[in-house]
Amino acid sequence: MSSSPSGSTRPVRVGVIGLGAWGKNLLREFSRGIHSVVPIACDALPDARAKAAAQYPGLKVTDDVKQVLSSDVEAIVVSTPPASHFELASAALDHGKDVFVEKPLVLDLEQGGQLVEKARRNGRILMVGHIMEYHPAVEWLKKYIEDGGLGKVYYLYATRVNLGKLRDIENAMWSFAPHDISMISYLLGELPHRVAAVGQSYLRPGIEDVVFLTMWYNEKMMAHVHTSWLDPHKARSLTIVGQKQMAVFSDTDPAQRITIFDKGVDVTMDYNTYAEYLTLRTGEVHIPKVDNAEPLAVECRHFIDRIHDRKPPRSDGNDGLRVLRVLEAAQRSLQSGGTPVEVAFPDEEKKP
Ligand SMILES: NC(=O)c1ccc[n+]([C@@H]2O[C@H](COP(=O)([O-])OP(=O)(O)OC[C@H]3O[C@@H](n4cnc5c(N)ncnc54)[C@H](O)[C@@H]3O)[C@@H](O)[C@H]2O)c1
C-alpha cells in the first residue's frame, strides 16, 4: 500500500451519490481499496442501484441520500445531474464531509459562492471534477508551453462534440465547456477578460445543442471552444498555435495524443532595406511520449491526497467559480445573440 503525502496509509471512506453514466466510473475508481473504499452509494433509480450492488459485493446501496450523509464516510462524491449539485454538496458539507462534485460545480454562480464559503467555514475540502486538469497530456503541454517550446501562444481552439447524451436543463456549453475552460486556464495560467457565445437549439426549445464560445485574453491571445451533442464526429481536441510551433492534443487518439508541428512563420529583417520578411517554416512533426495514466485515476487520487494533507485541490471551489463566471458571461452573450460580455474575476479567483 502506498502512502499519502502526509504519510497516512489509511484508505479514505467515500460515499458516492449518483451512479449513472459517469458516477459508475467514480464508484469504480474510489472502490479500488488501496487509497479509498466505498461502503455506501446512492441512486434514485433501482436499475443503477442493482447494477452497482451486483458489481460490488458488500457495497450498501440506497435511494436515500440521508443514509449516505449520516453514514461514517469522510467524503462524499456527487455525480448527479448538475441541477442537484448545490443541494447535495451543501448537505454533505453540513454533515462535515469533504466533497467532490462533478462539473459543472453548480448551475448558478451565487450558489457556487455559497458552497465555497461553506467549505471554507467548515474547514472541508471542496473539489470540482475538472478532469482535464489531471490529464497527463495536458500536464505535458503545460510544461512544454512554460518551457517556451511553442513560443508565445497566439490562439487556441478546442472541439468537444459527439452524437451523444442530451441534457434536460444545461445546454451543450454548460455540459461540455467546463472541461475546455478549465483546461485552457490551467494550461495558460490566464483568464479571459471578454467572452462571446453563439449557439442554437434544434431538438428542444431553449436548450442549445451547439454552442461556439470565444474567449479573449491579454496580449491578443484568443481561444475558441466548439461544443455540441449533435455532431457526426466524436472529437475531443485542442489545437494551440504558437509563435514558434503548433500543437494538437487529440484525446480520442491514444496512439497520438499530442503532435507537435514545427511549423510557423519566421519574421526576419533585411537590414539593407529595413524591410521585414515573413518566411513560412514547415519543419518536422514530433509525437512525444506521454504518460499513459488514466486522468480519472489521477483526479480521484488527487482528491484522496488532499483529504489527507488538507491542502486545496488543484480544481478547488475557486476553480469551479472561475469556470462558472465564464459560463454565466457566455450565457448572457448567447442570449443576446453573441454580443461580447466582459468578465472580471475577484482577487481570490484570479490565479488559475
Ligand atoms: N468528468 C467527465 O468527463 C464527465 C462525463 C460525463 C458526465 N460528467 C458529469 O457527471 C455528472 C453526472 O452525469 P451522468 O452523465 O452520469 O448523468 P446520468 O444522468 O447518467 O446519471 C445521474 C444519476 O444520478 C441519479 N440521481 C439524480 N438525482 C439524484 C438524487 N437526488 N439522489 C440520488 N441519485 C440521483 C440518477 O438516477 C442517475 O442515475 C454530471 O455533473 C455531468 O456533468 C462528467
The ligand as an ORCA input file, in Angstrom:
! r2SCAN-3c Opt
* xyz 0 1
  N     -15.802     14.248    -15.948
  C     -16.394     13.817    -17.044
  O     -15.753     13.527    -18.068
  C     -17.877     13.658    -17.047
  C     -18.504     12.889    -18.042
  C     -19.880     12.756    -18.009
  C     -20.613     13.396    -17.022
  N     -19.986     14.147    -16.096
  C     -20.752     14.823    -15.028
  O     -21.176     13.824    -14.107
  C     -22.461     14.177    -13.571
  C     -23.434     13.029    -13.830
  O     -23.552     12.859    -15.217
  P     -24.046     11.456    -15.829
  O     -23.726     11.504    -17.272
  O     -23.546     10.328    -15.023
  O     -25.621     11.597    -15.636
  P     -26.682     10.408    -15.580
  O     -27.999     11.038    -15.823
  O     -26.240      9.271    -16.438
  O     -26.620      9.889    -14.075
  C     -27.058     10.644    -12.992
  C     -27.552      9.666    -11.941
  O     -27.869     10.425    -10.771
  C     -29.055      9.877    -10.216
  N     -29.665     10.912     -9.384
  C     -30.176     12.093     -9.788
  N     -30.582     12.825     -8.738
  C     -30.334     12.068     -7.640
  C     -30.519     12.279     -6.242
  N     -31.033     13.417     -5.767
  N     -30.141     11.294     -5.420
  C     -29.600     10.139     -5.875
  N     -29.401      9.898     -7.186
  C     -29.750     10.853     -8.051
  C     -29.885      9.450    -11.393
  O     -30.827      8.471    -11.027
  C     -28.834      8.931    -12.371
  O     -28.609      7.529    -12.231
  C     -22.841     15.492    -14.238
  O     -22.467     16.548    -13.415
  C     -22.018     15.506    -15.509
  O     -21.760     16.813    -15.970
  C     -18.637     14.270    -16.076
*
